[in-house]
């Protein structure tokens, strides 16, 4: 039990790092890609821009898996994150919604620019209310500095975090790294990797 709690706490720290660090920082970058091969302790990753990268996972290693969920799993009182496009009325049309475990409540809280697609925003907040809408359910979410309405359409990906396993990182696995650092030898280093289970692409 203690080990599990430790790992969940570490996962919370991991996700905080993902959302807190700017993608533009010169010494770090976000990686969204697919593992193409494993060479000892090094993963050969094809990034989404087509570039091939070498990635190593430094100690203490942490692996967090993303699994599919549904809108039915989202309840008032939960803490969620949503990446979306701003609509004319100021609401967000969600590309993806990820459900945080209770141990990760407060992670990356707020509403800010994100780089999943051009002009996207990330909103991490508490679900206050869910109502039906013509185009899909609408979540009212509140964070420390404000409130947003988030439209969840049939195309929106809904996922949640679970504790992962290094053994899952094989060729074909889709990964997300929030803040990899470039080493002197040109490889990228991170202690934390998020990956999709069962062929899922982490939608962050």
C-alpha positions in Angstrom: 0.0 0.0 0.0 2.8 2.4 0.9 4.6 1.7 -2.3 1.4 2.4 -4.3 0.8 5.7 -2.5 4.4 6.7 -3.1 4.0 6.0 -6.8 0.8 7.9 -7.1 2.4 10.9 -5.4 5.3 10.7 -7.8 2.7 10.5 -10.7 1.2 13.7 -9.4 4.6 15.4 -9.4 5.2 14.1 -12.9 2.0 15.6 -14.3 2.6 18.8 -12.5 6.0 19.0 -14.3 4.3 18.3 -17.6 1.9 21.2 -17.3 4.2 23.7 -15.5 7.1 23.8 -17.8 6.8 25.9 -21.0 7.4 24.1 -24.3 9.6 27.0 -25.4 12.2 26.6 -22.8 15.5 26.1 -24.6 16.8 23.3 -22.4 13.6 21.3 -22.6 11.0 20.2 -25.1 7.8 18.2 -25.2 7.9 14.9 -27.1 4.9 13.4 -28.8 5.9 10.3 -30.7 6.1 6.6 -31.3 8.7 4.2 -30.1 10.4 2.6 -33.1 13.0 0.6 -31.4 14.8 -0.1 -28.1 18.6 -0.2 -27.9 19.5 -1.2 -24.4 18.4 1.6 -22.1 17.7 3.9 -25.1 14.4 4.3 -26.9 14.4 5.3 -30.5 11.4 7.6 -30.9 9.9 9.1 -34.1 8.5 12.4 -33.0 5.2 13.7 -34.5 7.2 16.1 -36.8 9.0 13.1 -38.3 12.3 13.6 -36.5 14.0 10.6 -35.0 15.1 11.0 -31.4 16.9 9.0 -28.8 15.4 9.0 -25.4 16.6 7.7 -22.1 14.7 7.4 -18.8 16.7 8.6 -15.8 16.3 7.6 -12.2 13.9 7.7 -10.4 12.0 6.3 -13.3 8.2 6.8 -13.5 5.8 5.4 -16.1 2.2 6.6 -16.3 -0.3 5.0 -18.6 -3.3 6.6 -20.4 -6.4 4.5 -20.8 -9.7 5.1 -22.4 -12.6 6.5 -20.4 -16.1 7.8 -21.3 -18.1 10.9 -20.5 -20.1 8.7 -18.1 -16.9 8.5 -15.9 -16.9 12.3 -15.4 -18.8 13.4 -12.3 -19.3 16.7 -10.6 -16.5 17.2 -8.0 -13.9 15.5 -10.1 -10.7 17.3 -11.2 -10.2 17.1 -15.0 -8.0 18.6 -17.7 -9.3 19.6 -21.1 -7.5 20.7 -24.3 -9.8 22.7 -26.5 -10.4 25.4 -29.1 -12.0 28.7 -28.0 -15.4 29.2 -29.4 -17.0 32.6 -30.3 -18.9 32.6 -27.0 -15.7 32.0 -25.0 -16.4 28.4 -24.3 -14.0 25.6 -25.1 -14.7 22.8 -27.6 -12.8 19.9 -26.2 -10.3 17.9 -28.3 -9.6 15.8 -25.3 -10.5 15.5 -21.6 -8.4 13.6 -19.1 -9.6 12.6 -15.7 -7.2 13.0 -12.9 -7.1 10.5 -10.0 -8.0 12.2 -6.7 -4.3 12.1 -5.7 -3.5 14.4 -8.6 -6.2 17.0 -7.8 -4.9 20.6 -8.4 -2.3 19.5 -11.0 -1.6 22.3 -13.4 -4.7 24.1 -12.3 -5.8 27.0 -14.6 -6.5 28.0 -18.2 -3.5 28.6 -20.4 -2.0 28.2 -23.9 -1.1 24.7 -25.0 0.6 23.2 -28.1 -1.4 20.1 -29.0 -2.6 22.0 -32.1 -2.4 25.6 -33.1 -4.4 28.0 -30.9 -5.3 25.4 -28.3 -5.8 26.0 -24.6 -5.5 23.7 -21.6 -8.0 24.0 -18.8 -7.4 22.0 -15.6 -10.2 22.6 -13.2 -12.9 21.1 -10.9 -16.1 19.9 -12.5 -19.0 21.9 -11.0 -21.8 20.9 -13.3 -22.7 18.8 -16.3 -25.6 19.6 -18.6 -26.8 18.2 -21.9 -26.4 20.2 -25.1 -27.3 20.0 -28.8 -23.8 19.1 -29.8 -22.9 17.2 -26.6 -22.6 17.5 -22.8 -21.2 20.8 -21.5 -19.0 20.8 -18.4 -18.9 23.9 -16.2 -15.4 23.8 -14.6 -13.9 26.2 -12.1 -10.3 26.9 -11.3 -8.7 29.4 -8.9 -8.8 32.3 -11.3 -12.0 31.7 -13.2 -14.6 29.4 -14.8 -15.1 27.9 -18.3 -17.7 25.9 -20.1 -16.3 22.9 -22.0 -18.2 21.2 -24.8 -17.6 17.5 -25.0 -18.5 16.3 -28.5 -18.7 12.7 -29.8 -15.2 13.3 -31.3 -13.6 14.3 -28.0 -11.2 11.8 -26.5 -11.8 11.0 -22.9 -9.0 9.3 -21.0 -7.7 8.8 -17.5 -4.3 8.2 -15.8 -3.2 4.9 -14.2 0.2 3.7 -12.9 2.2 2.3 -15.8 4.9 -0.3 -16.3 8.2 0.0 -18.1 7.5 -3.4 -19.8 4.7 -1.7 -21.8 7.2 0.5 -23.7 7.7 -1.5 -26.9 8.0 -0.6 -30.6 4.7 0.9 -31.6 3.9 2.4 -28.2 2.8 6.1 -28.4 4.4 8.3 -25.8 4.2 11.8 -24.4 7.1 13.4 -22.5 6.3 16.8 -20.9 9.8 18.1 -20.4 12.7 16.2 -21.9 16.2 17.7 -21.5 18.9 17.4 -24.2 22.1 15.8 -23.1 25.6 16.7 -24.3 25.6 13.6 -26.5 22.4 14.7 -28.3 20.1 12.3 -26.6 17.0 13.4 -24.7 16.6 12.5 -21.1 13.5 12.3 -18.8 12.6 10.5 -15.6 9.0 10.4 -16.6 7.1 8.9 -19.6 3.4 8.9 -20.3 2.2 6.3 -22.8 -1.0 5.0 -24.3 -2.3 1.6 -23.3 -3.7 -0.8 -26.0 -2.6 1.3 -28.9 -4.0 4.6 -27.6 -2.2 7.8 -28.4 -1.8 10.1 -25.4 -4.0 13.0 -26.5 -2.2 15.8 -24.6 
